Structure formats: C-alpha cells, structure tokens
Amino acid sequence: MNVQERFRDPKLARLLLERIASGVERLGRQINLMEVCGTHTMSISRGGIRQILPPEVRLTSGPGCPVCVTAQRDIDLIIEVVSYPEVILTSFGDMIHVPGTRTNLQEAKAAGYAVHVVYSPLDALKLAKENPDKLVVFYSVGFETTAPMAAATLEMAAAQGVENFKIYSVHKMVPPALEVLVQAENVRIDGFILPGHVSSVLGGEAYRPVAEKYGVPAVITGFEPLDILMGVELLIEQLVSGRSQVENAYSRAVNWEGNTVAKELLAEYFQTVDSEWRGIGIIPNSGLELAPQYASFNAKNTAVVAKAAEKLSNVRSEIKGCRCGDVLTGVILPPECPLFGRACIPRKPVGPCMVSSEGSCAAYYKYERHHFAV
Ligand code: SF4
C-alpha cells in the first residue's frame, strides 16, 4: 500500500464512520461543522464524504476560498486599473475569471489590456524588470499561506531596487474571520475543520481563542478522505466529552508554533489592517497590507489606483442575485442559491464561488449536483 492509499483505506474509513455514528447517537442532535478551507470543500465533495456521514452531521463551507472572500469593490477596482496603458496587471489564474460588477479580467485581456496570468509573484517581478517603463502590479490575493511568498518577492524587489514592481494586497487572515463567525446569530457552528495549509504557516496556537474563548472545538485537518473523517471524528469526540480545544490531526505538515521563517516575513513586510470580506463585511485587523516602510511598492499609493477609485466612487459594486456571501458564512449550501446550476454554472459563473478551484459552488456543481434537484 503506497502512502496515498494509506489515507484512503476503506477499513479505516469504516472504523472512523462507526465511531462518528456512535458519537452522533450519544449527542442526539444535529451537528454543524464548518470546513474553513476551500481545498477541504473540494476534497469533501470529490470524496463523497457528505453522503457517507450520518444525516445529523451537516458540513458547511466557510470563508476559506481567498478569491471568493475578496470584496467586490476590490475586484472592480483592479479591473478598472487594467484600463490604464501604463499598467501591466499580473494575477493568479483563478482571479481572471471572477466576475466584476460589469466585466472581468479575462474580457479585459481579450479587449487588449495587459493582463498576465502568473504562477508566482516572482514572475511578476521578472516582468517588472523586463518592462521598466510600465507599472507591473501583482494582484496579491490569498491567506497567510500565499502572503509569505509575496513578502519574499517584495524583499527581492526592494533589494534590487525594482521600483516599478507594485503589490495590490487583498490578503486576509483566517483566525479573525472565525472569531466573527462564532459570534454570528444566524449560524450555529459546533466545530471547525481547520485549514491545513494556513495552519502550516500559523501553527495551532493561532486558533486558541476560538476554542478557549468561544468554546468551539477545532481540529487541524489534512486533505485526504481519511484525514477529513478523522477531523470529523475528533470534533464529535470533543463535543461528546464537553471539551473545546484545538487539536492537530495533520501533524505530518503542521506543528503548534507554525513556520517561523514565514511568520517573520509576514511581520517584516506586512501590517495588519481592517479588511472587507464578501458576505461578512469589515473585520478589524483581518487584512494584511504592506508595511509602511515598503509604501513605495504599494499599488494603492499609485496615481492609477487613485484615479480608478475615483472613477468607481459612484458605482455600486455588487452582483445581483449571487448568494456567495451566504455560502461563505455557512448560512446556505450552494444548491440553496436559486441561481445554482441554472443561471450560474462554471462555464458562465455569476459569482466567484462558482469560479474558483476552491469555490464551494464549483465543488458542489462538479461533484454533488446530482444529489440535489437542480
Ligand atoms: S451558485 Fe452562483 S450565484 Fe449562487 S451563490 Fe454560487 S456563485 Fe453565487
């Protein structure tokens, strides 16, 4: 049995399911567990995990897809910025197809504007060096996982004096969002399946307030089917025994302290700021903005961004009918959106949750739509 097969062993899966069923029976009620990471959502849908769990266990998606939680205003603004001839915009692929209020980056590219898909901020830095007469803006989207890479690239740009390299940061931090969600009145969360990737940077320590202050159990979980079943089993075990703590079921990648080098990069190159999340609103100290000493690399300090913001100041940024915000906060499941599978499909997405490779609506559409009447 190879390493991957060990995490898909049907015998172990059956054992975990029996333990989950026994815990659910003892609890005797519905249990709402939120998977915080978009990759978990994809794994759960792809692995058919929802269908093999007892019906009392409801898995909902959380705000764990970085493209999806980016505020509509930030999406519209960056699309507007592309229209300035001095700008070359670089972005990860997912963002290219995300609908803006009027258009998207893919259409802007087709119309002849300079939009480049990159696989790393280093590609953007390279473009900046090759095009010294242009402003090369890297649209830096993601959580604590991708921000260190942006920080490392900024370190290189500063050391090499590549002043035309700019970062437009919409990075967000996961723990503050969880604290907001556990206090929300319209959602009951009995436990969190915590993100493996983000936790590999932050470590388990970062989630202690969620478990200790708000009494919500949390388990850091890997991405294979058995990882997820184990995460669910440990959460139910905590609920049965009346505990609420952070447990690490992904010790092959995550430790309690996190990645010290990555955290030092974040501390040097970013500062925490209030940030707007789709579906949640502004969460204090939940965003990562470039630190003041690197202000000259901050795209938000450029004249083009100021002009774009001015142009959009009277435009209402919203996608009518899309309930992505409710999906991201666990208020509804994707098939409960009236547009799911009808007006909104991956080929013609209405909202970001149907676009991203980590989006809940995309996951449900790809793997689970036949379980729902759409
Ligand atoms: S199905 Fe489409 S319109 Fe509905 S919430 Fe998802 S992305 Fe938005």
Boltz pocket constraint, residues with backbone or C-beta under 6 A from the ligand:
constraints:
  - pocket:
      binder: B
      contacts: [[A, 321], [A, 322], [A, 323], [A, 324], [A, 325], [A, 327], [A, 334], [A, 337], [A, 338], [A, 339], [A, 340], [A, 341], [A, 344], [A, 345], [A, 349], [A, 350], [A, 351], [A, 352], [A, 353], [A, 354], [A, 355], [A, 361]]
      max_distance: 6.0
